[in-house]
């Protein structure tokens, strides 16, 4: 065999002798990737809220022993669900910094959404997510769930005590009794549906507070285009509250805890009644320039 043919043979042998190296490299890389994915998954799991199992996103609140709880659940409990310590408003700045560098699965991943997003984009995405499942506006007594488009029809067909009025200025009249804790009405205007929601909460033994607000049956991006005014009055007095509607995606408990609503004690509310009825004047205005 001459020198040139020997050189060709060596060039052919080199790739054959190293044929396993790319495969080994891919396997090593795949194992490393799987390990990193597992580590990342474990890290993200540290942000799970122990109450609702959604992710705790900034601002992140912890108890005195460092256990995390999400903002939505924070207002519903007074003690840490893990160690039973009294909850404070201590922020965990280090966990907030770590969270800002992670991507969290969409809340509706089990419904089919594959999106993974940083904290500042996750909430906005979930507000408009096409896989979002909506609960009935009255979850205490009704377990219905469905799409956004079917919320109004569900309320109209399944909660027949909830009236509907078609105007941007309406009067919502209802009877205040100790037996009822929630009153509601659907208000249709500006090509949108809104839920006028009134709730009675017991603050202490037989001491009640009444809260009234407006909830847009729409995502937050739509709700922010409107303002509402709720007024209760008689011949000599007037109480009013003006704000933006919360979204159907928002929790009424959070709005009430933040006092983003008309608030009055039960005795004051009763003093505005006539023949047992109280009347709320509700006005909804569009702030969109296109309106």
C-alpha positions in Angstrom: 0.0 0.0 0.0 1.4 3.4 -1.0 1.7 6.4 1.3 -1.3 8.2 -0.1 -3.6 5.2 0.3 -2.4 4.8 3.9 -3.2 8.5 4.6 -6.7 8.0 3.3 -7.2 4.9 5.5 -6.1 6.9 8.6 -8.5 9.7 7.8 -11.3 7.2 7.5 -10.3 5.5 10.8 -10.3 8.7 12.8 -14.0 9.4 12.7 -14.7 5.7 13.4 -12.5 5.7 16.5 -14.2 8.8 17.8 -17.7 7.8 16.8 -18.8 7.3 20.3 -17.6 10.7 21.6 -20.5 12.8 20.2 -23.0 10.3 21.5 -21.4 10.3 25.0 -21.3 14.1 24.9 -25.0 14.3 24.1 -25.9 11.8 26.9 -23.8 13.8 29.4 -25.3 17.0 28.2 -28.8 15.5 28.4 -28.1 14.3 32.0 -26.8 17.7 32.9 -29.9 19.3 31.4 -32.2 16.9 33.2 -30.3 17.6 36.5 -30.6 21.3 36.0 -34.3 21.0 35.2 -34.8 19.0 38.3 -32.9 21.6 40.4 -34.9 24.4 38.8 -38.2 22.6 39.5 -37.1 22.1 43.1 -36.2 25.7 43.4 -39.6 26.9 42.0 -41.4 24.5 44.4 -40.0 26.6 47.2 -42.3 29.4 46.2 -45.5 27.3 46.5 -48.0 28.9 48.8 -48.9 26.4 51.6 -52.6 27.5 51.5 -53.6 27.7 47.8 -50.5 26.0 46.2 -50.2 28.8 43.7 -46.8 30.5 43.5 -45.8 33.2 46.0 -44.7 36.2 43.8 -43.2 39.6 44.8 -43.9 41.3 47.1 -43.1 38.2 49.2 -44.3 38.1 52.8 -43.0 35.7 55.4 -43.7 34.7 58.9 -41.2 35.2 61.7 -39.7 31.8 61.0 -39.3 32.4 57.2 -42.3 30.5 55.8 -43.8 32.2 52.8 -47.5 32.9 52.0 -49.0 34.6 48.9 -50.7 38.0 49.1 -54.2 36.6 48.4 -54.0 34.1 51.2 -52.3 36.5 53.6 -55.4 38.5 54.2 -57.4 35.3 55.0 -55.3 33.9 57.8 -53.8 35.4 60.9 -51.3 32.6 61.7 -48.7 30.8 59.6 -50.3 27.6 58.2 -47.0 25.7 58.7 -45.7 26.7 62.1 -48.8 28.5 63.6 -46.8 31.6 64.4 -48.5 35.0 64.2 -48.1 36.4 60.7 -46.4 39.7 60.2 -45.8 41.9 57.2 -42.1 41.0 56.9 -40.9 41.0 53.3 -38.3 38.5 52.2 -36.2 40.6 49.8 -33.7 37.7 49.0 -36.5 35.4 47.9 -38.0 38.3 45.8 -34.6 38.7 44.1 -34.4 35.0 43.4 -38.0 34.9 42.1 -37.2 37.7 39.7 -34.7 35.5 37.9 -37.0 32.5 37.6 -39.8 31.5 35.2 -43.0 30.2 36.7 -45.5 27.9 35.0 -48.9 29.5 34.2 -51.5 28.9 36.8 -53.6 27.1 34.2 -50.9 24.6 33.1 -53.2 21.7 34.0 -55.8 23.1 31.6 -53.2 23.0 28.7 -51.2 26.2 28.9 -47.4 25.7 28.4 -46.3 29.2 29.2 -43.5 29.8 31.7 -43.0 33.4 32.6 -41.1 35.8 35.0 -43.1 37.1 37.9 -43.8 40.5 36.4 -45.3 38.9 33.3 -47.1 35.9 34.9 -50.0 37.8 36.5 -50.7 39.8 33.3 -50.6 36.6 31.2 -52.9 34.7 33.5 -55.4 37.5 33.4 -55.8 37.0 29.6 -54.9 33.3 29.4 -57.1 31.4 27.0 -57.0 28.3 29.3 -58.2 30.2 32.3 -61.1 28.6 34.2 -63.5 31.0 36.0 -65.4 30.2 39.1 -68.9 31.4 40.0 -68.9 34.9 41.5 -70.6 33.2 44.5 -68.1 30.5 45.3 -69.4 29.9 48.9 -72.7 28.5 47.7 -71.8 27.5 44.1 -69.0 25.3 42.7 -69.6 26.1 39.0 -66.6 26.7 36.8 -66.4 27.7 33.1 -65.1 30.1 30.5 -65.3 33.9 30.8 -68.0 34.0 28.1 -70.3 31.7 30.1 -70.1 33.6 33.5 -73.0 35.9 32.8 -75.3 33.2 31.4 -74.5 31.0 34.4 -75.4 33.8 36.9 -78.7 34.6 35.0 -79.8 31.0 34.7 -78.5 29.5 38.1 -78.9 32.5 40.4 -82.3 33.9 39.5 -82.4 36.2 42.6 -79.7 38.3 40.9 -81.4 41.0 38.8 -80.0 42.6 35.7 -80.3 46.3 34.7 -79.2 47.8 31.4 -77.9 51.4 32.0 -74.8 53.2 33.2 -76.9 54.8 36.0 -79.0 52.3 38.1 -80.6 52.1 41.5 -79.9 48.8 43.3 -82.5 48.3 45.9 -82.5 45.4 48.4 -83.7 44.4 51.9 -81.1 44.3 54.6 -81.7 41.4 56.9 -79.5 39.5 59.4 -80.1 36.2 57.6 -78.6 37.3 54.2 -74.9 38.1 53.8 -74.5 38.7 50.1 -76.6 40.8 47.6 -75.7 41.3 44.0 -76.9 42.7 40.7 -75.6 42.6 37.1 -75.3 46.0 35.4 -74.9 46.0 31.7 -73.4 49.2 30.0 -70.6 50.2 27.6 -70.9 46.8 26.0 -69.7 45.1 29.2 -71.3 43.3 32.1 -70.5 44.4 35.7 -71.4 42.8 39.0 -72.6 45.1 41.8 -71.6 43.2 44.9 -72.6 43.9 48.5 -71.3 41.8 51.4 -72.0 41.8 55.1 -69.2 40.6 57.3 -69.2 40.0 61.1 -66.4 41.9 62.7 -67.0 40.7 66.2 -69.9 39.3 68.2 -73.0 40.6 66.3 -71.1 43.6 65.0 -71.4 43.8 61.2 -69.9 45.8 58.4 -71.4 46.3 55.0 -69.1 46.5 51.9 -70.2 47.4 48.4 -68.1 47.4 45.2 -68.3 46.8 41.4 -66.6 43.9 39.7 -66.2 43.8 35.9 -66.9 40.5 34.3 -63.8 40.9 32.2 -60.0 40.8 32.5 -58.1 43.4 34.4 -57.0 45.1 31.2 -60.7 45.8 30.4 -61.8 46.6 34.0 -59.1 49.4 34.2 -60.9 51.3 31.4 -63.9 52.1 33.7 -64.7 53.9 37.0 -67.7 53.6 39.2 -69.4 55.6 41.9 -71.6 54.0 44.5 -73.8 56.4 46.6 -76.2 55.8 49.4 -78.2 58.9 50.6 -81.2 60.3 52.3 -82.6 63.8 52.7 -79.8 65.0 54.8 -76.8 62.6 54.3 -74.8 61.1 51.6 -72.0 58.5 51.5 -70.1 57.9 48.2 -67.3 55.8 47.0 -65.5 56.2 43.6 -62.9 53.7 42.3 -62.1 51.4 39.3 -63.9 48.1 39.1 -62.0 45.1 40.2 -61.8 42.2 37.6 -63.7 39.0 37.7 -60.2 37.5 38.1 -59.7 39.5 41.3 -60.7 38.3 44.8 -63.4 40.4 46.4 -61.8 39.6 49.8 -58.6 41.3 48.8 -60.5 44.5 47.7 -62.5 44.5 51.0 -59.3 44.0 53.0 -57.7 46.9 51.2 -60.9 48.9 51.8 -61.2 49.5 48.0 -65.0 49.7 48.4 -67.8 51.6 50.0 -67.8 50.6 53.7 -70.3 51.3 56.5 -71.3 49.7 59.7 -74.6 47.8 59.8 -76.3 50.4 62.0 -75.4 53.2 59.6 -76.7 51.1 56.7 -80.0 50.4 58.5 -80.4 54.1 59.1 -80.5 54.7 55.3 -83.3 52.2 54.8 -86.9 53.1 53.9 -89.5 50.4 54.6 -86.6 48.0 55.1 -85.0 48.7 51.7 -81.7 50.4 51.1 -81.0 51.9 47.7 -77.5 52.2 46.2 -77.1 54.6 43.3 -74.5 53.0 40.9 -72.9 54.9 38.0 -70.3 53.3 35.7 -68.3 55.5 33.4 -65.8 54.6 30.6 -62.4 56.2 30.8 -61.3 54.9 27.5 -60.6 57.5 24.9 -62.3 55.4 22.2 -65.6 55.7 24.0 
